[in-house]
């Protein structure tokens, strides 16, 4: 039997606007584990498969990859009967709750429920027949399966009936600060949720997505004031990772910092593994999830740098991330200006000089190595420190504040012969000069 909570109780929550109180739902079963959404549960992370659900082996591999990266739920598209049939083979092979994304055909929802799916997503923009919705609600109620009611900017406006569309736009556009889409989304949600309330079904999660970050902030703020259902946050068709990360984090980070949001999906038109990683990093930075693995910080570089820091940082990330499981803070700095300060605040740190690096562990200097040895020695020190923490011989976050920066010309550089040749001035930091050579 799996635990019903996937992170520890939250002593790690940052001081910000208190989380909005909501109802709480449970997604999953004894085999996959049960993910709680809403209430006092940690904010969960979702993503969606990019491949075809009916391609069973590929779908299972994709789901397991996202789960390993930290996804708490994974959604799959079920546009055809062959997709819901595939769920019967997929679900037993994965260890994470699966959400069926249903559009246009309510029968796909009924088939997915029969196949053992753990949650249904319905879109009021394209499944709005009351009898059809009631059929899905009744099937979910019988199986104890929650439903996400998700409206999207792209599907909320009536497009087939042009006269109705113009009436909708004319009715709402002028009276709302955030425009007609904000009003339409709220109106559609209220109308749709009445069906669930009449059916006495409250295992509901609500979402209302747009590609406009400002509209996303406005719509979720309005919804949070009207309903006590848990909220699924997202920015739809956000773009590539480069632009989508900024658009998503601006909107979702703002909402979460203001106490709104219970589960999130960041959406990219690229590898969905990045959706999971970036959503987790956002929650880590906001203090809403307990970090797992290395917290890497690095300087942005400048004209003082004397090592290939870009390559070093990438190699440190590639090497440390899979090797370290504890939230060790590692600083990789390119010079002695900010390096000493970061070494004081990090569990393990390196700051570089002329093709060399000095490594500190919780403020204690442990090595001075040439550039080509920085990576291997840093990994060794992180691994050794993690072992000490696990053995109870050290604690994370113990800071030393008495680091004396080294001589930038002397031990961090190859400057002695240059000084003697009169090519550079004798400069010492925290030390004394003697006849043009640092001591």
Helices and strands as residue ranges (DSSP letters): E 24-29, E 33-38, E 44-48, H 56-69, E 73-77, H 81-90, G 91-93, E 97-101, H 106-115, E 119-122, H 130-143, E 146-152, H 153-156, H 162-172, G 173-175, H 180-198, E 204-209, H 213-226, E 230-234, H 241-257, E 263-265, H 273-285, E 295-298, H 309-323, E 329-333, H 336-345, E 348-352, E 356-361, E 364-370, H 371-390, H 416-420, E 433-434, E 437-438
